[in-house]
Amino acid sequence: MQLYTRRFSLAETTSKRVIHDVRRLEARYSRYRDNSYLSRVNQIAAYGGEIKVDTETAGLLNYAATCYRESDGLFDITSGILRRAWDFKSGLIPANGVIESILQNVGWEKLRWEDPMLIFSIGGMELDLGGVVKEYAVDRAATICWEAGIRNGMINLGGDIRIIGPHADGRPWRVGISHPRHKDMVLQTLELYEGGLASSGDYERCITLNGVRYGHILNPKTGWPVRKIAAVSVLGGLCVIAGSASTIGMLKEEKAGEWLQQLGLPHLWVTVNGETGGSLMDDVNQIDWRSLNKCGVSS
């Protein structure tokens, strides 16, 4: 987080508010904390039942429902349960039948969302809001800064970025989009005055077995990793929109370019074979991806 203010005390106070809010959201929606609000929801999802959610959670669920609809079911917050099948630290792919068994409890259409009531008609389901909350936190951070009177700055939360406004002297922020296979390479450098930038890629966790690379982004319909796209970056007015669009782009596989173009947001995509495209791309040199297509090299 970088902020410009005339008074240090304002920057300090605002920074503390931002950090407090990010930690609040992490504690509230973390699937790793047994005492989080999301864990409470998932306790009900595990056995079947219903829960009346608060306004903030309802907003996130409404957005998730929109993403599910606009992605033809590929962006699905019930699919996090597939991580029970995929242990990317093991170096092994799931045994036969494991994925098929878990898929029985995956599918947004299998629950009922009637704001503010969340109803699980069957047990064994689970929600994962990780694909929404992080970018939502970035946008909230920018709003907190704006409401405090700060007009120049940048929020960067683990690579999810929101520009509050340009540098104090009017210069844009220069942001590089990393190569999805090599941390020292930059595919494109952008000059941004406002908006949100988010990227999705298969580089965070993966398994390479018999020359085949299995990334951590899983198709909720098949339970298997995407195989065509290595990374997608999207610019949007809000970081949460850029984030969901980049994830959907990954899940669209060979249709990624067409879908992103129809979406109308500035974007960049890279295939696992090194092909690049999108409205953010100019002339990018072709790279020998055969030497970079292993899990040990990431951005």
C-alpha positions as CSV (number, residue, x, y, z in Angstrom):
1,M,0.0,0.0,0.0
2,Q,1.4,3.4,-1.1
3,L,-0.5,6.6,-0.2
4,Y,0.1,10.3,-0.8
5,T,-1.2,12.7,1.8
6,R,-0.2,16.2,3.0
7,R,-0.3,14.9,6.6
8,F,1.5,11.8,7.8
9,S,-1.0,11.3,10.6
10,L,-3.8,10.9,7.9
11,A,-1.8,8.3,6.0
12,E,-1.0,6.4,9.3
13,T,-4.6,6.4,10.5
14,T,-5.9,5.4,7.1
15,S,-3.4,2.6,6.7
16,K,-4.3,1.2,10.1
17,R,-8.0,1.2,9.1
18,V,-7.2,-0.6,5.9
19,I,-5.1,-3.3,7.6
20,H,-7.8,-3.8,10.3
21,D,-10.4,-4.3,7.6
22,V,-8.3,-6.7,5.6
23,R,-7.7,-8.8,8.7
24,R,-11.4,-8.6,9.6
25,L,-12.4,-10.1,6.2
26,E,-9.7,-12.7,6.5
27,A,-10.9,-13.8,9.9
28,R,-14.5,-13.7,8.8
29,Y,-14.3,-15.6,5.5
30,S,-11.3,-17.9,5.9
31,R,-12.0,-21.5,5.3
32,Y,-8.9,-22.4,7.4
33,R,-10.2,-20.9,10.7
34,D,-12.7,-23.1,12.6
35,N,-14.2,-20.0,14.2
36,S,-14.8,-18.0,11.1
37,Y,-18.2,-17.0,9.8
38,L,-17.6,-19.1,6.7
39,S,-16.9,-22.1,8.8
40,R,-20.2,-21.7,10.5
41,V,-21.9,-21.6,7.2
42,N,-20.0,-24.7,6.1
43,Q,-21.0,-26.6,9.2
44,I,-24.6,-26.2,8.1
45,A,-23.7,-27.0,4.5
46,A,-22.1,-30.3,5.7
47,Y,-25.3,-31.7,7.1
48,G,-28.0,-29.7,5.2
49,G,-30.1,-26.9,6.5
50,E,-30.4,-23.2,6.2
51,I,-28.9,-20.0,7.6
52,K,-29.9,-16.3,7.4
53,V,-26.8,-14.3,6.3
54,D,-25.9,-10.7,7.0
55,T,-25.9,-7.9,4.4
56,E,-22.2,-8.1,3.6
57,T,-22.3,-11.9,3.0
58,A,-25.4,-11.5,1.0
59,G,-23.7,-9.1,-1.3
60,L,-20.8,-11.5,-1.8
61,L,-23.2,-14.4,-2.5
62,N,-25.2,-12.2,-5.0
63,Y,-22.0,-11.4,-6.8
64,A,-21.0,-15.1,-6.8
65,A,-24.4,-16.0,-8.3
66,T,-23.9,-13.5,-11.0
67,C,-20.5,-14.9,-11.8
68,Y,-21.9,-18.4,-11.9
69,R,-24.6,-17.3,-14.4
70,E,-22.3,-15.3,-16.6
71,S,-19.7,-18.0,-16.8
72,D,-22.1,-20.8,-17.7
73,G,-21.4,-22.5,-14.4
74,L,-17.6,-22.4,-14.5
75,F,-17.2,-19.8,-11.6
76,D,-18.7,-21.9,-8.8
77,I,-18.0,-21.2,-5.1
78,T,-19.1,-24.7,-4.2
79,S,-16.1,-26.2,-6.0
80,G,-13.5,-25.5,-3.3
81,I,-14.3,-28.9,-1.8
82,L,-12.4,-30.5,-4.8
83,R,-9.2,-29.6,-2.9
84,R,-9.9,-32.8,-0.9
85,A,-9.1,-34.7,-4.0
86,W,-6.1,-32.6,-5.2
87,D,-3.1,-32.5,-2.9
88,F,-0.6,-30.5,-4.8
89,K,2.2,-31.1,-2.3
90,S,1.9,-34.9,-2.8
91,G,3.0,-34.9,-6.5
92,L,0.2,-37.4,-7.3
93,I,-3.0,-37.0,-9.1
94,P,-6.3,-38.3,-7.5
95,A,-7.1,-42.0,-7.6
96,N,-9.9,-43.2,-9.9
97,G,-13.3,-42.5,-8.5
98,V,-12.3,-39.8,-6.0
99,I,-13.1,-36.8,-8.1
100,E,-16.4,-38.3,-9.3
101,S,-17.4,-38.9,-5.7
102,I,-16.7,-35.3,-4.6
103,L,-18.4,-33.9,-7.7
104,Q,-21.7,-35.1,-6.3
105,N,-21.5,-32.3,-3.8
106,V,-20.4,-29.6,-6.2
107,G,-22.8,-27.2,-8.0
108,W,-24.3,-23.8,-7.1
109,E,-27.6,-25.1,-8.6
110,K,-27.7,-27.7,-5.8
111,L,-28.3,-25.1,-3.1
112,R,-31.0,-22.4,-2.9
113,W,-30.1,-18.7,-2.4
114,E,-33.1,-16.6,-1.5
115,D,-31.5,-13.4,-0.1
116,P,-31.0,-13.4,2.9
117,M,-31.6,-17.2,3.3
118,L,-29.0,-19.7,2.2
119,I,-30.5,-23.2,2.0
120,F,-28.6,-26.4,1.6
121,S,-31.1,-29.1,0.5
122,I,-28.5,-31.8,0.6
123,G,-25.6,-32.4,3.0
124,G,-21.9,-32.6,2.1
125,M,-21.5,-29.3,0.4
126,E,-19.1,-26.5,1.2
127,L,-18.6,-22.9,0.1
128,D,-15.2,-21.2,-0.7
129,L,-15.3,-17.4,-1.1
130,G,-11.5,-17.1,-1.7
131,G,-12.1,-16.3,-5.3
132,V,-14.1,-13.2,-4.3
133,V,-13.1,-11.9,-0.9
134,K,-9.5,-11.0,-1.6
135,E,-10.3,-8.7,-4.5
136,Y,-13.3,-7.4,-2.5
137,A,-10.9,-6.5,0.3
138,V,-8.7,-4.6,-2.2
139,D,-11.7,-2.5,-3.3
140,R,-12.8,-1.9,0.3
141,A,-9.3,-0.7,1.0
142,A,-9.5,1.8,-1.8
143,T,-12.9,3.0,-0.7
144,I,-11.6,3.6,2.9
145,C,-8.7,5.7,1.5
146,W,-11.1,7.6,-0.8
147,E,-13.5,8.4,2.1
148,A,-10.6,9.6,4.1
149,G,-9.8,12.2,1.4
150,I,-6.9,10.4,-0.1
151,R,-6.9,10.7,-3.9
152,N,-3.4,9.4,-4.8
153,G,-2.1,5.9,-4.1
154,M,-2.1,2.2,-4.9
155,I,-3.3,-0.9,-3.0
156,N,-1.5,-4.1,-3.7
157,L,-2.7,-7.2,-1.9
158,G,-0.7,-10.2,-3.1
159,G,-0.8,-9.1,-6.7
160,D,-4.4,-7.9,-6.7
161,I,-4.2,-4.2,-7.4
162,R,-6.4,-1.2,-7.1
163,I,-5.2,2.3,-8.2
164,I,-6.8,5.1,-6.0
165,G,-5.3,7.7,-8.2
166,P,-1.9,8.6,-9.9
167,H,1.2,9.7,-8.1
168,A,1.0,13.1,-6.5
169,D,2.8,14.7,-9.5
170,G,0.3,13.1,-11.9
171,R,2.5,10.3,-13.1
172,P,0.8,6.9,-13.7
173,W,1.7,3.8,-11.7
174,R,3.8,1.4,-13.7
175,V,2.7,-2.1,-13.1
176,G,4.3,-5.2,-14.6
177,I,2.4,-8.4,-15.6
178,S,4.7,-11.3,-14.7
179,H,5.5,-14.2,-16.9
180,P,3.5,-17.2,-15.7
181,R,6.6,-19.5,-15.8
182,H,9.5,-17.3,-14.9
183,K,9.6,-14.7,-12.1
184,D,12.3,-12.6,-13.8
185,M,10.3,-12.0,-17.0
186,V,7.7,-9.4,-17.5
187,L,5.2,-9.9,-20.3
188,Q,3.8,-6.3,-20.3
189,T,4.2,-3.1,-18.3
190,L,1.1,-1.0,-17.9
191,E,0.7,2.7,-17.0
192,L,-2.4,3.0,-14.8
193,Y,-4.1,6.1,-13.4
194,E,-7.1,4.3,-11.9
195,G,-9.0,1.0,-11.8
196,G,-8.2,-2.6,-10.7
197,L,-5.9,-5.2,-12.1
198,A,-6.0,-8.9,-11.2
199,S,-4.3,-12.0,-12.6
200,S,-5.0,-15.7,-12.5
201,G,-2.6,-18.4,-13.4
202,D,-1.7,-22.1,-13.1
203,Y,1.6,-21.3,-11.4
204,E,0.8,-21.1,-7.7
205,R,0.5,-24.8,-7.1
206,C,0.9,-27.7,-9.6
207,I,1.8,-31.3,-10.2
208,T,4.0,-32.5,-13.1
209,L,3.6,-36.2,-13.8
210,N,4.8,-38.1,-16.8
211,G,5.5,-34.8,-18.6
212,V,1.9,-33.5,-18.0
213,R,1.4,-30.3,-15.9
214,Y,-1.7,-30.2,-13.6
215,G,-2.4,-26.7,-12.2
216,H,-4.5,-25.7,-9.2
217,I,-7.3,-24.0,-11.1
218,L,-10.0,-26.7,-11.3
219,N,-13.0,-27.0,-13.6
220,P,-16.0,-27.4,-11.3
221,K,-17.8,-29.5,-14.0
222,T,-15.0,-32.1,-14.5
223,G,-13.0,-31.7,-11.3
224,W,-9.8,-31.6,-13.3
225,P,-7.3,-28.7,-13.8
226,V,-7.5,-26.4,-16.8
227,R,-5.0,-27.4,-19.5
228,K,-5.1,-24.8,-22.2
229,I,-4.4,-21.4,-20.5
230,A,-1.4,-20.6,-18.3
231,A,-2.4,-17.1,-17.2
232,V,-5.0,-14.3,-17.6
233,S,-4.8,-10.7,-16.5
234,V,-7.7,-8.3,-16.6
235,L,-8.2,-4.6,-16.0
236,G,-11.5,-3.4,-14.5
237,G,-13.1,-0.5,-12.7
238,L,-13.1,-2.7,-9.6
239,C,-10.5,-5.3,-8.6
240,V,-13.3,-7.8,-7.8
241,I,-14.5,-7.6,-11.4
242,A,-11.0,-8.0,-12.8
243,G,-10.4,-10.9,-10.5
244,S,-13.5,-12.9,-11.4
245,A,-13.0,-12.2,-15.1
246,S,-9.4,-13.4,-15.0
247,T,-10.5,-16.6,-13.3
248,I,-13.4,-17.2,-15.7
249,G,-11.0,-16.6,-18.6
250,M,-8.7,-19.4,-17.3
251,L,-11.7,-21.8,-17.0
252,K,-12.9,-21.0,-20.5
253,E,-9.9,-22.8,-21.8
254,E,-9.7,-22.5,-25.7
255,K,-12.6,-20.1,-25.6
256,A,-10.8,-17.7,-23.3
257,G,-9.8,-15.2,-26.0
258,E,-13.3,-15.0,-27.5
259,W,-15.0,-14.7,-24.1
260,L,-12.6,-12.0,-22.8
261,Q,-13.0,-10.0,-26.0
262,Q,-16.8,-10.1,-25.7
263,L,-16.5,-9.0,-22.1
264,G,-15.0,-5.8,-23.3
265,L,-12.4,-5.3,-20.5
266,P,-8.7,-4.8,-21.3
267,H,-7.0,-8.2,-20.9
268,L,-4.0,-10.4,-21.7
269,W,-3.9,-14.1,-21.9
270,V,-1.2,-16.7,-22.3
271,T,-1.6,-20.3,-23.3
272,V,0.5,-23.2,-21.9
273,N,2.3,-23.3,-25.3
274,G,3.4,-19.7,-25.1
275,E,0.9,-18.0,-27.4
276,T,-0.2,-14.6,-26.2
277,G,-3.1,-12.3,-27.0
278,G,-5.6,-9.8,-25.8
279,S,-6.1,-6.1,-25.9
280,L,-3.2,-5.4,-23.5
281,M,-0.6,-7.1,-25.6
282,D,1.6,-5.3,-28.1
283,D,4.6,-7.0,-29.5
284,V,5.8,-9.7,-27.1
285,N,8.8,-11.9,-28.0
286,Q,8.1,-15.6,-28.3
287,I,9.7,-17.5,-25.4
288,D,11.0,-21.1,-25.4
289,W,8.2,-22.4,-23.1
290,R,9.5,-26.0,-23.2
291,S,12.2,-25.0,-20.7
292,L,9.8,-23.1,-18.5
293,N,6.8,-25.4,-18.3
294,K,7.7,-27.1,-15.0
295,C,6.3,-26.4,-11.5
296,G,9.6,-25.3,-10.0
297,V,9.6,-22.1,-12.0
298,S,6.8,-19.7,-11.1
299,S,6.0,-16.0,-10.9
